[in-house]
Amino acid sequence: MPPADDELRALLTAERARTADRVSALSGDLEAIVEASRLVSTDDEHDPEGSTIAFERSQTGTFLKDARQRLEELDGALGRLERGGYGVCSDCGRPIAVERLLARPTATACIECAI
C-alpha cells in the first residue's frame, strides 16, 4: 500500500471515530431535549420558553442528521478503500488527486468533474 493510502486510511478512520462520537453525543442531547420537554406540562406554543425548546430540538436534530450523513460518507469511502475503488472519479474514472483526497477524504469526483 502506498504511503498516501496509509495516510488517507488513517485520516478516514480518525474522522469516522470523531463523527461516530458526535452522532452519539447529539443523539443523547436530542433525547435529553425531548425528555425535558415531556416533563414540562406547558404548551410550547404559548410558553415563552417554547420557541427556545423547539429551536434547540430542531437545531440538534439537523446537526444529528448531518453527522449521520457524514458517517455514511466516511463508511462509503472506507468501503471503497477496502475494495480498491477509493480515489477513482465516479464520473470519468480517472484518479482523484491525492491532494483533493487529503482535503476532502470522502470525495467521489475529481476536481474537473466536481466543477
PDB file as gemmi writes it, atoms N, CA and C in Angstrom:
CRYST1    1.000    1.000    1.000  90.00  90.00  90.00 P 1                      
ATOM      1  N   MET A   1       0.850  -1.175   0.000  1.00  0.00           N  
ATOM      2  CA  MET A   1       0.000   0.000   0.000  1.00  0.00           C  
ATOM      3  C   MET A   1       0.903   1.248   0.000  1.00  0.00           C  
ATOM      4  N   PRO A   2       0.684   2.190  -0.935  1.00  0.00           N  
ATOM      5  CA  PRO A   2       1.491   3.409  -0.970  1.00  0.00           C  
ATOM      6  C   PRO A   2       1.309   4.236   0.301  1.00  0.00           C  
ATOM      7  N   PRO A   3       2.335   5.040   0.666  1.00  0.00           N  
ATOM      8  CA  PRO A   3       2.230   5.862   1.879  1.00  0.00           C  
ATOM      9  C   PRO A   3       0.998   6.749   1.890  1.00  0.00           C  
ATOM     10  N   ALA A   4       0.595   7.279   0.726  1.00  0.00           N  
ATOM     11  CA  ALA A   4      -0.594   8.131   0.678  1.00  0.00           C  
ATOM     12  C   ALA A   4      -1.827   7.348   1.102  1.00  0.00           C  
ATOM     13  N   ASP A   5      -1.911   6.064   0.720  1.00  0.00           N  
ATOM     14  CA  ASP A   5      -3.047   5.238   1.126  1.00  0.00           C  
ATOM     15  C   ASP A   5      -3.082   5.069   2.644  1.00  0.00           C  
ATOM     16  N   ASP A   6      -1.923   4.840   3.256  1.00  0.00           N  
ATOM     17  CA  ASP A   6      -1.857   4.719   4.719  1.00  0.00           C  
ATOM     18  C   ASP A   6      -2.329   6.004   5.380  1.00  0.00           C  
ATOM     19  N   GLU A   7      -1.876   7.126   4.850  1.00  0.00           N  
ATOM     20  CA  GLU A   7      -2.257   8.427   5.406  1.00  0.00           C  
ATOM     21  C   GLU A   7      -3.758   8.670   5.237  1.00  0.00           C  
ATOM     22  N   LEU A   8      -4.284   8.337   4.075  1.00  0.00           N  
ATOM     23  CA  LEU A   8      -5.718   8.530   3.818  1.00  0.00           C  
ATOM     24  C   LEU A   8      -6.563   7.598   4.680  1.00  0.00           C  
ATOM     25  N   ARG A   9      -6.114   6.353   4.846  1.00  0.00           N  
ATOM     26  CA  ARG A   9      -6.844   5.413   5.710  1.00  0.00           C  
ATOM     27  C   ARG A   9      -6.881   5.943   7.145  1.00  0.00           C  
ATOM     28  N   ALA A  10      -5.734   6.430   7.628  1.00  0.00           N  
ATOM     29  CA  ALA A  10      -5.675   6.979   8.991  1.00  0.00           C  
ATOM     30  C   ALA A  10      -6.587   8.199   9.122  1.00  0.00           C  
ATOM     31  N   LEU A  11      -6.583   9.046   8.110  1.00  0.00           N  
ATOM     32  CA  LEU A  11      -7.438  10.236   8.116  1.00  0.00           C  
ATOM     33  C   LEU A  11      -8.913   9.847   8.152  1.00  0.00           C  
ATOM     34  N   LEU A  12      -9.309   8.922   7.289  1.00  0.00           N  
ATOM     35  CA  LEU A  12     -10.699   8.473   7.248  1.00  0.00           C  
ATOM     36  C   LEU A  12     -11.115   7.798   8.553  1.00  0.00           C  
ATOM     37  N   THR A  13     -10.245   6.961   9.082  1.00  0.00           N  
ATOM     38  CA  THR A  13     -10.554   6.238  10.319  1.00  0.00           C  
ATOM     39  C   THR A  13     -10.708   7.197  11.498  1.00  0.00           C  
ATOM     40  N   ALA A  14      -9.807   8.169  11.586  1.00  0.00           N  
ATOM     41  CA  ALA A  14      -9.884   9.147  12.681  1.00  0.00           C  
ATOM     42  C   ALA A  14     -11.139  10.006  12.549  1.00  0.00           C  
ATOM     43  N   GLU A  15     -11.440  10.435  11.337  1.00  0.00           N  
ATOM     44  CA  GLU A  15     -12.632  11.266  11.148  1.00  0.00           C  
ATOM     45  C   GLU A  15     -13.901  10.464  11.407  1.00  0.00           C  
ATOM     46  N   ARG A  16     -13.880   9.184  11.047  1.00  0.00           N  
ATOM     47  CA  ARG A  16     -15.042   8.348  11.314  1.00  0.00           C  
ATOM     48  C   ARG A  16     -15.275   8.208  12.821  1.00  0.00           C  
ATOM     49  N   ALA A  17     -14.198   8.018  13.573  1.00  0.00           N  
ATOM     50  CA  ALA A  17     -14.321   7.899  15.029  1.00  0.00           C  
ATOM     51  C   ALA A  17     -14.871   9.192  15.634  1.00  0.00           C  
ATOM     52  N   ARG A  18     -14.359  10.328  15.176  1.00  0.00           N  
ATOM     53  CA  ARG A  18     -14.862  11.623  15.675  1.00  0.00           C  
ATOM     54  C   ARG A  18     -16.337  11.809  15.323  1.00  0.00           C  
ATOM     55  N   THR A  19     -16.697  11.433  14.108  1.00  0.00           N  
ATOM     56  CA  THR A  19     -18.083  11.602  13.667  1.00  0.00           C  
ATOM     57  C   THR A  19     -19.008  10.656  14.419  1.00  0.00           C  
ATOM     58  N   ALA A  20     -18.575   9.434  14.660  1.00  0.00           N  
ATOM     59  CA  ALA A  20     -19.385   8.486  15.432  1.00  0.00           C  
ATOM     60  C   ALA A  20     -19.596   9.002  16.855  1.00  0.00           C  
ATOM     61  N   ASP A  21     -18.559   9.583  17.442  1.00  0.00           N  
ATOM     62  CA  ASP A  21     -18.697  10.181  18.779  1.00  0.00           C  
ATOM     63  C   ASP A  21     -19.688  11.336  18.739  1.00  0.00           C  
ATOM     64  N   ARG A  22     -19.633  12.125  17.671  1.00  0.00           N  
ATOM     65  CA  ARG A  22     -20.562  13.263  17.525  1.00  0.00           C  
ATOM     66  C   ARG A  22     -22.003  12.772  17.388  1.00  0.00           C  
ATOM     67  N   VAL A  23     -22.214  11.712  16.598  1.00  0.00           N  
ATOM     68  CA  VAL A  23     -23.556  11.142  16.453  1.00  0.00           C  
ATOM     69  C   VAL A  23     -24.068  10.681  17.815  1.00  0.00           C  
ATOM     70  N   SER A  24     -23.231  10.017  18.564  1.00  0.00           N  
ATOM     71  CA  SER A  24     -23.621   9.524  19.883  1.00  0.00           C  
ATOM     72  C   SER A  24     -23.977  10.682  20.824  1.00  0.00           C  
ATOM     73  N   ALA A  25     -23.132  11.698  20.841  1.00  0.00           N  
ATOM     74  CA  ALA A  25     -23.376  12.847  21.725  1.00  0.00           C  
ATOM     75  C   ALA A  25     -24.647  13.595  21.320  1.00  0.00           C  
ATOM     76  N   LEU A  26     -24.825  13.808  20.034  1.00  0.00           N  
ATOM     77  CA  LEU A  26     -26.021  14.520  19.571  1.00  0.00           C  
ATOM     78  C   LEU A  26     -27.286  13.709  19.818  1.00  0.00           C  
ATOM     79  N   SER A  27     -27.195  12.395  19.679  1.00  0.00           N  
ATOM     80  CA  SER A  27     -28.351  11.535  19.976  1.00  0.00           C  
ATOM     81  C   SER A  27     -28.751  11.689  21.440  1.00  0.00           C  
ATOM     82  N   GLY A  28     -27.749  11.701  22.315  1.00  0.00           N  
ATOM     83  CA  GLY A  28     -28.022  11.904  23.739  1.00  0.00           C  
ATOM     84  C   GLY A  28     -28.600  13.278  24.014  1.00  0.00           C  
ATOM     85  N   ASP A  29     -28.066  14.293  23.353  1.00  0.00           N  
ATOM     86  CA  ASP A  29     -28.592  15.655  23.522  1.00  0.00           C  
ATOM     87  C   ASP A  29     -30.047  15.735  23.086  1.00  0.00           C  
ATOM     88  N   LEU A  30     -30.347  15.137  21.943  1.00  0.00           N  
ATOM     89  CA  LEU A  30     -31.716  15.188  21.432  1.00  0.00           C  
ATOM     90  C   LEU A  30     -32.667  14.452  22.362  1.00  0.00           C  
ATOM     91  N   GLU A  31     -32.249  13.303  22.844  1.00  0.00           N  
ATOM     92  CA  GLU A  31     -33.078  12.556  23.808  1.00  0.00           C  
ATOM     93  C   GLU A  31     -33.348  13.399  25.049  1.00  0.00           C  
ATOM     94  N   ALA A  32     -32.319  14.079  25.540  1.00  0.00           N  
ATOM     95  CA  ALA A  32     -32.464  14.915  26.738  1.00  0.00           C  
ATOM     96  C   ALA A  32     -33.428  16.075  26.490  1.00  0.00           C  
ATOM     97  N   ILE A  33     -33.342  16.679  25.319  1.00  0.00           N  
ATOM     98  CA  ILE A  33     -34.244  17.794  24.991  1.00  0.00           C  
ATOM     99  C   ILE A  33     -35.678  17.301  24.912  1.00  0.00           C  
ATOM    100  N   VAL A  34     -35.887  16.173  24.243  1.00  0.00           N  
ATOM    101  CA  VAL A  34     -37.234  15.617  24.108  1.00  0.00           C  
ATOM    102  C   VAL A  34     -37.778  15.225  25.477  1.00  0.00           C  
ATOM    103  N   GLU A  35     -36.950  14.584  26.285  1.00  0.00           N  
ATOM    104  CA  GLU A  35     -37.389  14.178  27.626  1.00  0.00           C  
ATOM    105  C   GLU A  35     -37.707  15.393  28.494  1.00  0.00           C  
ATOM    106  N   ALA A  36     -36.875  16.425  28.412  1.00  0.00           N  
ATOM    107  CA  ALA A  36     -37.124  17.638  29.195  1.00  0.00           C  
ATOM    108  C   ALA A  36     -38.433  18.294  28.783  1.00  0.00           C  
ATOM    109  N   SER A  37     -38.735  18.271  27.498  1.00  0.00           N  
ATOM    110  CA  SER A  37     -39.985  18.890  27.050  1.00  0.00           C  
ATOM    111  C   SER A  37     -41.193  18.058  27.477  1.00  0.00           C  
ATOM    112  N   ARG A  38     -41.011  16.747  27.645  1.00  0.00           N  
ATOM    113  CA  ARG A  38     -42.105  15.893  28.129  1.00  0.00           C  
ATOM    114  C   ARG A  38     -42.408  16.152  29.597  1.00  0.00           C  
ATOM    115  N   LEU A  39     -41.354  16.460  30.353  1.00  0.00           N  
ATOM    116  CA  LEU A  39     -41.522  16.675  31.792  1.00  0.00           C  
ATOM    117  C   LEU A  39     -42.236  17.980  32.106  1.00  0.00           C  
ATOM    118  N   VAL A  40     -42.195  18.896  31.178  1.00  0.00           N  
ATOM    119  CA  VAL A  40     -42.850  20.195  31.375  1.00  0.00           C  
ATOM    120  C   VAL A  40     -44.239  20.091  30.777  1.00  0.00           C  
ATOM    121  N   SER A  41     -45.239  20.449  31.565  1.00  0.00           N  
ATOM    122  CA  SER A  41     -46.617  20.284  31.108  1.00  0.00           C  
ATOM    123  C   SER A  41     -47.160  21.537  30.421  1.00  0.00           C  
ATOM    124  N   THR A  42     -46.278  22.398  29.980  1.00  0.00           N  
ATOM    125  CA  THR A  42     -46.753  23.611  29.314  1.00  0.00           C  
ATOM    126  C   THR A  42     -46.839  23.392  27.813  1.00  0.00           C  
ATOM    127  N   ASP A  43     -47.531  24.273  27.179  1.00  0.00           N  
ATOM    128  CA  ASP A  43     -47.723  24.233  25.736  1.00  0.00           C  
ATOM    129  C   ASP A  43     -46.612  25.055  25.088  1.00  0.00           C  
ATOM    130  N   ASP A  44     -45.801  24.420  24.247  1.00  0.00           N  
ATOM    131  CA  ASP A  44     -44.694  25.124  23.588  1.00  0.00           C  
ATOM    132  C   ASP A  44     -45.141  26.399  22.888  1.00  0.00           C  
ATOM    133  N   GLU A  45     -46.317  26.338  22.290  1.00  0.00           N  
ATOM    134  CA  GLU A  45     -46.797  27.474  21.503  1.00  0.00           C  
ATOM    135  C   GLU A  45     -47.062  28.700  22.369  1.00  0.00           C  
ATOM    136  N   HIS A  46     -47.494  28.489  23.598  1.00  0.00           N  
ATOM    137  CA  HIS A  46     -47.842  29.609  24.471  1.00  0.00           C  
ATOM    138  C   HIS A  46     -46.842  29.847  25.592  1.00  0.00           C  
ATOM    139  N   ASP A  47     -45.862  29.000  25.689  1.00  0.00           N  
ATOM    140  CA  ASP A  47     -44.820  29.132  26.702  1.00  0.00           C  
ATOM    141  C   ASP A  47     -43.715  30.025  26.153  1.00  0.00           C  
ATOM    142  N   PRO A  48     -43.292  31.051  26.925  1.00  0.00           N  
ATOM    143  CA  PRO A  48     -42.227  31.924  26.433  1.00  0.00           C  
ATOM    144  C   PRO A  48     -40.940  31.158  26.121  1.00  0.00           C  
ATOM    145  N   GLU A  49     -40.699  30.041  26.792  1.00  0.00           N  
ATOM    146  CA  GLU A  49     -39.519  29.219  26.532  1.00  0.00           C  
ATOM    147  C   GLU A  49     -39.772  28.212  25.423  1.00  0.00           C  
ATOM    148  N   GLY A  50     -41.012  28.080  24.993  1.00  0.00           N  
ATOM    149  CA  GLY A  50     -41.375  27.067  23.998  1.00  0.00           C  
ATOM    150  C   GLY A  50     -40.616  27.201  22.700  1.00  0.00           C  
ATOM    151  N   SER A  51     -40.461  28.407  22.228  1.00  0.00           N  
ATOM    152  CA  SER A  51     -39.763  28.583  20.959  1.00  0.00           C  
ATOM    153  C   SER A  51     -38.293  28.192  21.095  1.00  0.00           C  
ATOM    154  N   THR A  52     -37.725  28.426  22.274  1.00  0.00           N  
ATOM    155  CA  THR A  52     -36.338  28.047  22.518  1.00  0.00           C  
ATOM    156  C   THR A  52     -36.193  26.528  22.509  1.00  0.00           C  
ATOM    157  N   ILE A  53     -37.108  25.841  23.162  1.00  0.00           N  
ATOM    158  CA  ILE A  53     -37.067  24.383  23.204  1.00  0.00           C  
ATOM    159  C   ILE A  53     -37.246  23.814  21.795  1.00  0.00           C  
ATOM    160  N   ALA A  54     -38.215  24.353  21.061  1.00  0.00           N  
ATOM    161  CA  ALA A  54     -38.458  23.875  19.696  1.00  0.00           C  
ATOM    162  C   ALA A  54     -37.241  24.147  18.817  1.00  0.00           C  
ATOM    163  N   PHE A  55     -36.632  25.310  18.988  1.00  0.00           N  
ATOM    164  CA  PHE A  55     -35.441  25.652  18.203  1.00  0.00           C  
ATOM    165  C   PHE A  55     -34.300  24.701  18.526  1.00  0.00           C  
ATOM    166  N   GLU A  56     -34.062  24.457  19.811  1.00  0.00           N  
ATOM    167  CA  GLU A  56     -32.987  23.549  20.219  1.00  0.00           C  
ATOM    168  C   GLU A  56     -33.219  22.143  19.674  1.00  0.00           C  
ATOM    169  N   ARG A  57     -34.464  21.680  19.748  1.00  0.00           N  
ATOM    170  CA  ARG A  57     -34.794  20.349  19.239  1.00  0.00           C  
ATOM    171  C   ARG A  57     -34.549  20.293  17.724  1.00  0.00           C  
ATOM    172  N   SER A  58     -34.984  21.297  17.022  1.00  0.00           N  
ATOM    173  CA  SER A  58     -34.806  21.346  15.568  1.00  0.00           C  
ATOM    174  C   SER A  58     -33.332  21.447  15.182  1.00  0.00           C  
ATOM    175  N   GLN A  59     -32.617  22.320  15.855  1.00  0.00           N  
ATOM    176  CA  GLN A  59     -31.196  22.515  15.551  1.00  0.00           C  
ATOM    177  C   GLN A  59     -30.397  21.238  15.841  1.00  0.00           C  
ATOM    178  N   THR A  60     -30.637  20.638  16.986  1.00  0.00           N  
ATOM    179  CA  THR A  60     -29.926  19.411  17.349  1.00  0.00           C  
ATOM    180  C   THR A  60     -30.283  18.282  16.386  1.00  0.00           C  
ATOM    181  N   GLY A  61     -31.547  18.208  15.998  1.00  0.00           N  
ATOM    182  CA  GLY A  61     -31.972  17.201  15.028  1.00  0.00           C  
ATOM    183  C   GLY A  61     -31.275  17.376  13.683  1.00  0.00           C  
ATOM    184  N   THR A  62     -31.114  18.620  13.259  1.00  0.00           N  
ATOM    185  CA  THR A  62     -30.419  18.897  11.997  1.00  0.00           C  
ATOM    186  C   THR A  62     -28.944  18.539  12.100  1.00  0.00           C  
ATOM    187  N   PHE A  63     -28.312  18.896  13.210  1.00  0.00           N  
ATOM    188  CA  PHE A  63     -26.903  18.532  13.409  1.00  0.00           C  
ATOM    189  C   PHE A  63     -26.734  17.012  13.398  1.00  0.00           C  
ATOM    190  N   LEU A  64     -27.672  16.307  14.033  1.00  0.00           N  
ATOM    191  CA  LEU A  64     -27.611  14.850  14.089  1.00  0.00           C  
ATOM    192  C   LEU A  64     -27.772  14.250  12.689  1.00  0.00           C  
ATOM    193  N   LYS A  65     -28.712  14.773  11.930  1.00  0.00           N  
ATOM    194  CA  LYS A  65     -28.918  14.296  10.552  1.00  0.00           C  
ATOM    195  C   LYS A  65     -27.650  14.497   9.728  1.00  0.00           C  
ATOM    196  N   ASP A  66     -27.039  15.673   9.842  1.00  0.00           N  
ATOM    197  CA  ASP A  66     -25.801  15.964   9.103  1.00  0.00           C  
ATOM    198  C   ASP A  66     -24.664  15.031   9.525  1.00  0.00           C  
ATOM    199  N   ALA A  67     -24.544  14.777  10.822  1.00  0.00           N  
ATOM    200  CA  ALA A  67     -23.483  13.900  11.321  1.00  0.00           C  
ATOM    201  C   ALA A  67     -23.695  12.470  10.841  1.00  0.00           C  
ATOM    202  N   ARG A  68     -24.938  12.010  10.824  1.00  0.00           N  
ATOM    203  CA  ARG A  68     -25.217  10.661  10.325  1.00  0.00           C  
ATOM    204  C   ARG A  68     -24.898  10.553   8.836  1.00  0.00           C  
ATOM    205  N   GLN A  69     -25.207  11.598   8.080  1.00  0.00           N  
ATOM    206  CA  GLN A  69     -24.881  11.609   6.653  1.00  0.00           C  
ATOM    207  C   GLN A  69     -23.365  11.568   6.451  1.00  0.00           C  
ATOM    208  N   ARG A  70     -22.647  12.340   7.260  1.00  0.00           N  
ATOM    209  CA  ARG A  70     -21.180  12.346   7.174  1.00  0.00           C  
ATOM    210  C   ARG A  70     -20.626  10.956   7.497  1.00  0.00           C  
ATOM    211  N   LEU A  71     -21.202  10.308   8.491  1.00  0.00           N  
ATOM    212  CA  LEU A  71     -20.778   8.964   8.863  1.00  0.00           C  
ATOM    213  C   LEU A  71     -20.986   7.996   7.689  1.00  0.00           C  
ATOM    214  N   GLU A  72     -22.112   8.123   7.000  1.00  0.00           N  
ATOM    215  CA  GLU A  72     -22.361   7.281   5.819  1.00  0.00           C  
ATOM    216  C   GLU A  72     -21.324   7.556   4.731  1.00  0.00           C  
ATOM    217  N   GLU A  73     -20.985   8.825   4.518  1.00  0.00           N  
ATOM    218  CA  GLU A  73     -19.977   9.184   3.513  1.00  0.00           C  
ATOM    219  C   GLU A  73     -18.619   8.579   3.874  1.00  0.00           C  
ATOM    220  N   LEU A  74     -18.262   8.649   5.145  1.00  0.00           N  
ATOM    221  CA  LEU A  74     -16.990   8.089   5.599  1.00  0.00           C  
ATOM    222  C   LEU A  74     -16.975   6.572   5.468  1.00  0.00           C  
ATOM    223  N   ASP A  75     -18.083   5.932   5.830  1.00  0.00           N  
ATOM    224  CA  ASP A  75     -18.176   4.479   5.669  1.00  0.00           C  
ATOM    225  C   ASP A  75     -18.065   4.101   4.194  1.00  0.00           C  
ATOM    226  N   GLY A  76     -18.682   4.889   3.325  1.00  0.00           N  
ATOM    227  CA  GLY A  76     -18.576   4.642   1.886  1.00  0.00           C  
ATOM    228  C   GLY A  76     -17.145   4.763   1.402  1.00  0.00           C  
ATOM    229  N   ALA A  77     -16.449   5.799   1.863  1.00  0.00           N  
ATOM    230  CA  ALA A  77     -15.056   5.998   1.466  1.00  0.00           C  
ATOM    231  C   ALA A  77     -14.178   4.857   1.974  1.00  0.00           C  
ATOM    232  N   LEU A  78     -14.384   4.436   3.207  1.00  0.00           N  
ATOM    233  CA  LEU A  78     -13.609   3.313   3.748  1.00  0.00           C  
ATOM    234  C   LEU A  78     -13.913   2.025   2.985  1.00  0.00           C  
ATOM    235  N   GLY A  79     -15.154   1.844   2.600  1.00  0.00           N  
ATOM    236  CA  GLY A  79     -15.515   0.674   1.802  1.00  0.00           C  
ATOM    237  C   GLY A  79     -14.841   0.690   0.438  1.00  0.00           C  
ATOM    238  N   ARG A  80     -14.828   1.868  -0.202  1.00  0.00           N  
ATOM    239  CA  ARG A  80     -14.141   1.980  -1.494  1.00  0.00           C  
ATOM    240  C   ARG A  80     -12.654   1.708  -1.341  1.00  0.00           C  
ATOM    241  N   LEU A  81     -12.080   2.165  -0.229  1.00  0.00           N  
ATOM    242  CA  LEU A  81     -10.661   1.931   0.030  1.00  0.00           C  
ATOM    243  C   LEU A  81     -10.389   0.434   0.167  1.00  0.00           C  
ATOM    244  N   GLU A  82     -11.259  -0.265   0.877  1.00  0.00           N  
ATOM    245  CA  GLU A  82     -11.100  -1.717   1.059  1.00  0.00           C  
ATOM    246  C   GLU A  82     -11.244  -2.469  -0.261  1.00  0.00           C  
ATOM    247  N   ARG A  83     -12.170  -2.017  -1.096  1.00  0.00           N  
ATOM    248  CA  ARG A  83     -12.439  -2.708  -2.370  1.00  0.00           C  
ATOM    249  C   ARG A  83     -11.499  -2.278  -3.493  1.00  0.00           C  
ATOM    250  N   GLY A  84     -10.691  -1.255  -3.247  1.00  0.00           N  
ATOM    251  CA  GLY A  84      -9.761  -0.786  -4.265  1.00  0.00           C  
ATOM    252  C   GLY A  84     -10.317   0.277  -5.187  1.00  0.00           C  
ATOM    253  N   GLY A  85     -11.490   0.796  -4.901  1.00  0.00           N  
ATOM    254  CA  GLY A  85     -12.091   1.823  -5.756  1.00  0.00           C  
ATOM    255  C   GLY A  85     -11.960   3.227  -5.208  1.00  0.00           C  
ATOM    256  N   TYR A  86     -11.254   3.364  -4.102  1.00  0.00           N  
ATOM    257  CA  TYR A  86     -11.095   4.689  -3.492  1.00  0.00           C  
ATOM    258  C   TYR A  86     -10.149   5.534  -4.337  1.00  0.00           C  
ATOM    259  N   GLY A  87     -10.494   6.795  -4.497  1.00  0.00           N  
ATOM    260  CA  GLY A  87      -9.637   7.700  -5.246  1.00  0.00           C  
ATOM    261  C   GLY A  87      -9.845   7.631  -6.744  1.00  0.00           C  
ATOM    262  N   VAL A  88     -10.928   6.989  -7.163  1.00  0.00           N  
ATOM    263  CA  VAL A  88     -11.268   6.917  -8.579  1.00  0.00           C  
ATOM    264  C   VAL A  88     -12.544   7.730  -8.789  1.00  0.00           C  
ATOM    265  N   CYS A  89     -12.514   8.649  -9.739  1.00  0.00           N  
ATOM    266  CA  CYS A  89     -13.656   9.518 -10.005  1.00  0.00           C  
ATOM    267  C   CYS A  89     -14.854   8.691 -10.461  1.00  0.00           C  
ATOM    268  N   SER A  90     -15.987   8.926  -9.818  1.00  0.00           N  
ATOM    269  CA  SER A  90     -17.203   8.185 -10.161  1.00  0.00           C  
ATOM    270  C   SER A  90     -17.789   8.653 -11.488  1.00  0.00           C  
ATOM    271  N   ASP A  91     -17.373   9.817 -11.971  1.00  0.00           N  
ATOM    272  CA  ASP A  91     -17.904  10.331 -13.239  1.00  0.00           C  
ATOM    273  C   ASP A  91     -17.057   9.920 -14.440  1.00  0.00           C  
ATOM    274  N   CYS A  92     -15.747  10.155 -14.365  1.00  0.00           N  
ATOM    275  CA  CYS A  92     -14.892   9.930 -15.534  1.00  0.00           C  
ATOM    276  C   CYS A  92     -13.970   8.721 -15.397  1.00  0.00           C  
ATOM    277  N   GLY A  93     -13.833   8.186 -14.187  1.00  0.00           N  
ATOM    278  CA  GLY A  93     -12.999   7.015 -13.971  1.00  0.00           C  
ATOM    279  C   GLY A  93     -11.512   7.294 -13.812  1.00  0.00           C  
ATOM    280  N   ARG A  94     -11.130   8.573 -13.873  1.00  0.00           N  
ATOM    281  CA  ARG A  94      -9.714   8.914 -13.689  1.00  0.00           C  
ATOM    282  C   ARG A  94      -9.403   8.993 -12.193  1.00  0.00           C  
ATOM    283  N   PRO A  95      -8.122   8.940 -11.846  1.00  0.00           N  
ATOM    284  CA  PRO A  95      -7.733   9.060 -10.430  1.00  0.00           C  
ATOM    285  C   PRO A  95      -8.061  10.449  -9.880  1.00  0.00           C  
ATOM    286  N   ILE A  96      -8.466  10.465  -8.626  1.00  0.00           N  
ATOM    287  CA  ILE A  96      -8.675  11.722  -7.904  1.00  0.00           C  
ATOM    288  C   ILE A  96      -7.337  12.083  -7.277  1.00  0.00           C  
ATOM    289  N   ALA A  97      -6.913  13.330  -7.424  1.00  0.00           N  
ATOM    290  CA  ALA A  97      -5.618  13.770  -6.897  1.00  0.00           C  
ATOM    291  C   ALA A  97      -5.546  13.546  -5.387  1.00  0.00           C  
ATOM    292  N   VAL A  98      -4.387  13.066  -4.935  1.00  0.00           N  
ATOM    293  CA  VAL A  98      -4.181  12.812  -3.507  1.00  0.00           C  
ATOM    294  C   VAL A  98      -4.432  14.083  -2.702  1.00  0.00           C  
ATOM    295  N   GLU A  99      -4.029  15.229  -3.237  1.00  0.00           N  
ATOM    296  CA  GLU A  99      -4.231  16.500  -2.527  1.00  0.00           C  
ATOM    297  C   GLU A  99      -5.726  16.753  -2.291  1.00  0.00           C  
ATOM    298  N   ARG A 100      -6.546  16.415  -3.274  1.00  0.00           N  
ATOM    299  CA  ARG A 100      -8.001  16.577  -3.112  1.00  0.00           C  
ATOM    300  C   ARG A 100      -8.512  15.623  -2.040  1.00  0.00           C  
ATOM    301  N   LEU A 101      -8.030  14.392  -2.065  1.00  0.00           N  
ATOM    302  CA  LEU A 101      -8.477  13.418  -1.074  1.00  0.00           C  
ATOM    303  C   LEU A 101      -8.025  13.790   0.335  1.00  0.00           C  
ATOM    304  N   LEU A 102      -6.859  14.387   0.449  1.00  0.00           N  
ATOM    305  CA  LEU A 102      -6.405  14.841   1.770  1.00  0.00           C  
ATOM    306  C   LEU A 102      -7.283  15.989   2.270  1.00  0.00           C  
ATOM    307  N   ALA A 103      -7.730  16.841   1.351  1.00  0.00           N  
ATOM    308  CA  ALA A 103      -8.594  17.962   1.733  1.00  0.00           C  
ATOM    309  C   ALA A 103     -10.038  17.517   1.931  1.00  0.00           C  
ATOM    310  N   ARG A 104     -10.510  16.598   1.084  1.00  0.00           N  
ATOM    311  CA  ARG A 104     -11.889  16.085   1.129  1.00  0.00           C  
ATOM    312  C   ARG A 104     -11.823  14.566   1.028  1.00  0.00           C  
ATOM    313  N   PRO A 105     -11.571  13.900   2.137  1.00  0.00           N  
ATOM    314  CA  PRO A 105     -11.332  12.455   2.084  1.00  0.00           C  
ATOM    315  C   PRO A 105     -12.511  11.628   1.574  1.00  0.00           C  
ATOM    316  N   THR A 106     -13.710  12.178   1.563  1.00  0.00           N  
ATOM    317  CA  THR A 106     -14.861  11.425   1.071  1.00  0.00           C  
ATOM    318  C   THR A 106     -15.204  11.780  -0.372  1.00  0.00           C  
ATOM    319  N   ALA A 107     -14.352  12.545  -1.034  1.00  0.00           N  
ATOM    320  CA  ALA A 107     -14.620  12.960  -2.418  1.00  0.00           C  
ATOM    321  C   ALA A 107     -14.811  11.742  -3.313  1.00  0.00           C  
ATOM    322  N   THR A 108     -15.810  11.840  -4.182  1.00  0.00           N  
ATOM    323  CA  THR A 108     -16.077  10.763  -5.145  1.00  0.00           C  
ATOM    324  C   THR A 108     -15.820  11.223  -6.586  1.00  0.00           C  
ATOM    325  N   ALA A 109     -15.484  12.490  -6.757  1.00  0.00           N  
ATOM    326  CA  ALA A 109     -15.242  13.030  -8.097  1.00  0.00           C  
ATOM    327  C   ALA A 109     -13.935  13.811  -8.115  1.00  0.00           C  
ATOM    328  N   CYS A 110     -13.267  13.767  -9.250  1.00  0.00           N  
ATOM    329  CA  CYS A 110     -12.061  14.570  -9.413  1.00  0.00           C  
ATOM    330  C   CYS A 110     -12.452  16.045  -9.499  1.00  0.00           C  
ATOM    331  N   ILE A 111     -11.478  16.903  -9.399  1.00  0.00           N  
ATOM    332  CA  ILE A 111     -11.757  18.348  -9.421  1.00  0.00           C  
ATOM    333  C   ILE A 111     -12.459  18.748 -10.703  1.00  0.00           C  
ATOM    334  N   GLU A 112     -11.999  18.233 -11.833  1.00  0.00           N  
ATOM    335  CA  GLU A 112     -12.588  18.601 -13.115  1.00  0.00           C  
ATOM    336  C   GLU A 112     -14.079  18.242 -13.175  1.00  0.00           C  
ATOM    337  N   CYS A 113     -14.433  17.074 -12.700  1.00  0.00           N  
ATOM    338  CA  CYS A 113     -15.834  16.636 -12.736  1.00  0.00           C  
ATOM    339  C   CYS A 113     -16.681  17.303 -11.648  1.00  0.00           C  
ATOM    340  N   ALA A 114     -16.048  17.722 -10.560  1.00  0.00           N  
ATOM    341  CA  ALA A 114     -16.774  18.348  -9.455  1.00  0.00           C  
ATOM    342  C   ALA A 114     -17.176  19.781  -9.775  1.00  0.00           C  
ATOM    343  N   ILE A 115     -16.514  20.384 -10.747  1.00  0.00           N  
ATOM    344  CA  ILE A 115     -16.793  21.796 -11.084  1.00  0.00           C  
ATOM    345  C   ILE A 115     -18.053  21.922 -11.877  1.00  0.00           C  
TER     346      ILE A 115                                                      
END                                                                             
